[in-house]
Amino acid sequence: MTEAPDLATPIVGWRVWLMGWDEDGPTLVSPVAPFTWLPRVAATAGCRAGCTQAPTWDCHCGLYATADLRLVAPMVISAGAILGCAALWGRVVEATDGWRGERGYPLVLFAPTVDGRDRRRRDLALAFARTRSLRLPGSRPADLPVAASTAALGRRYAVPAHPLPAVPRPAVWESDVARRATEVREEAARGLGARRLGDRDADARFARTVGAMLAALQGG
């Protein structure tokens, strides 16, 4: 069987991006393939192996997301990657640790701010950014997420964007954060339709859920 189901209701999962740039400001760039998720346009998966329609069961193509925040936490911790929930829809393949989708768009973003107070982590993040910038479009190796660029991402993509209280330590993700992250992902999916229609109650409910996760991170 090579066909993937075509879903009308989006799947919501966690994933990471690196920060890229174009003439209008910061962008979200996939960390593996040199692909920019354009602002206010659904990202569409392609396949470097030649699949005519991505994703398929017997290939690794597609836009990735996972239900378990802890699977993507190492990139946030070591490389200053941007964390977020993304909606996936269209053709979706379920995998062991998450999903691969045909179309996607971010729903909420969290950017760890890296500054001079944590020199070792900043050096690691800069080294990672320099290596990725060799093949990522529009990337600038000296640029890492900061509060201003996080806010700019939120405006460009029209989604909530939050600087993390700090670049979290590995142990933090095993605490109350994992449970709060599940609540964020579930609320992101459950209230998506209402938020798109301008439902203020749905917006407020999502904001409270996100705030609880940020508080758990800060408490850790």
N, C-alpha and C positions, 0 to 999 in steps of 0.2 A: 504494500500500500504506500503510495507516494503523495497522496493528497492530504492536505491539512484542513481542519474544519474552519469554516468562515463564520466568525462570531460577530453578532450585531451589538452585544453588550461588552464593553471593554473589560479586559483583565487589568488589574492594577498591581504593580510590583515595584520593588526597590531596584535601583541601578545607579551607576555613577557616570559622570562625564568629566572631561578636562575642560579648562577654560580656553577658548579661542577668541579671536578678534576679527572684526571686519571694519569697514569704514564707519559703521554706525555704533560700534561698541562691542561689548563682550558677547560671546556666543557659547553654546554647548557643543562639545566635540566628543564623539565616541572615543573611548580610550584604546581600542584595538584597531579598528579600521579608520582610515582618514576620511571621516564623514561628519559633516556639520548638521546638527538638528536646527533648522532655520526657525526664527521666531514667527509665531502665529501661523505656522504651516505644519501640517502633519508630516512627520518623517516617514519615508517609505523605504522598506528594506530592499537591498539589492543582493546579488550573490557573485562573489569573485570567482566561484567555481563554475559559473555558467548556468545555474538554475534559471529557468524561464520565469518562474514566479516564486519568490521567497516568502516564507520559509517552506522547506519540505522536510519530510520525516528523515530522509537518509542523507542530510547535509547539515552543516553547522550554521547556515545562513539565517538571518532574521535579526530583529531588534530584541535585545535580551532584557529580562527583568526577573527578579526572584522574590519569593514570599518572605525570605529570611534575611533580615537586615545584616546579620552577622557575617553572611557570605561576602558582602561587599565592603564591610567595615575596614579590612586591612588596607584597601586603597585610600580610604579617607584618612586613616591614621598615618600612613607612611608617605603619601604623595600629595596630600592636600587636594584630593579629587573632590568634585562637587557631588553630593549625595542628593537623591530625589526619588519621589514616587512618579512613575510614568504609567499612562494608560496605553494598553496594547489592544488592537482590534483588527478585524479582517481575518486573514488566515493566521491562526495561532497554533503552535505546536507546544504541547506540554512536555517538559523534560523532568529529570529527576529533581533538580533544584529550582525549577521555575518555568519560564516560558520563553518562546521565541515568536515574535509577532511580525505581521506584515506592515502595519502602520502604528505609529506611536506619537505621544506628545507628553511633555512633563506636566505634572499637576501641582507639585510643590518642590522647592529646592532648599538645600541646606549646604552652606559653604563654610568649611573650616577656615578661619582667618589665621594666617601664619605671619608672625612678626619676629623682630629681633630678640625677643625675650626667650625664645626657644630656638637657639642657634642650630643645634643638632638636627632638629626636625625640619627647620627651614632649609638647611643644606641638603638634606635628603630630598625634600620636595623640589628644590631648584634643580638638582641633578636629574631627577625624574622628568621634570618639565623640559629640560634641555634635550634629553634623549628623544622624547616624544615629539618635540617641535621640529625635528628633522623631517617628519613625514605627516604632520598634522597641518591642515590648511589654516592659514591665518593665525597660527599660534605665535606667542611672543615669549621666549624662554624665561625672561625675568619676571613675568607677571604671574602672580598667584592670587587666589581669592582674598579680597579684603572687603570691609563693610560696604564701601562705595560701589565696587564692582558687583557685589551681591545684589544690592538694591537695583543697579542698572539691569542686571539679568531679569529680575522680577518684572521691571517695567517693560522690557523688550518682549518677554514671553507671556506677559499678562497672567502670571501665576504668583502665589505667595513665595517669597524668597527670604531666607533667614540666615544670618551668620551664626554659626555654632558658637556656644559660649567659649569654647576652646577646642583645639584639636584633641579629641577624646583619647584617653589611654585605653589599651586593649581590654582591661578588666571591666571598664565601664559598660561595654556593650553586653556583658553577661548579667547585668543587674536588672533593675526595673525598666531599663531602656528597651529591652527586647519586647516586653509586654506592651509598652507604650507605642513602640513602632508598629506592632501588629494593629493596634487601635487606629493609628494614623492611616495605615494602608487600607483598612476596612472602611473607615469613614471617607477616605478619598474616593473609593469606589461607590459606596452607598449613596453619597450625596452629590455625585458628579452631575447628574441630570438637573437637580434642583439648583445647584450653584450656577450652572450654565444659563439657567433661566432667570438668574438674579435673585434667588431666594436668600434673603438676609439671614434667616434663621439657620439655613444650611451653611452659609459662610461662617456664621458665629460658632456653630457646632464644630466645624472643621478647625477653626482658629483655636478653640479651647483644646481640642485633641492634640494639635501641633504644640501648643504651649505646654501641655503636660509632658510631652516628650522632651522638649527643650529644658524644662525644669529638671527632669530626671537626669539628663546629660550634665547639667550644671551641678546638680547635687553629687554626681559621681566624681 
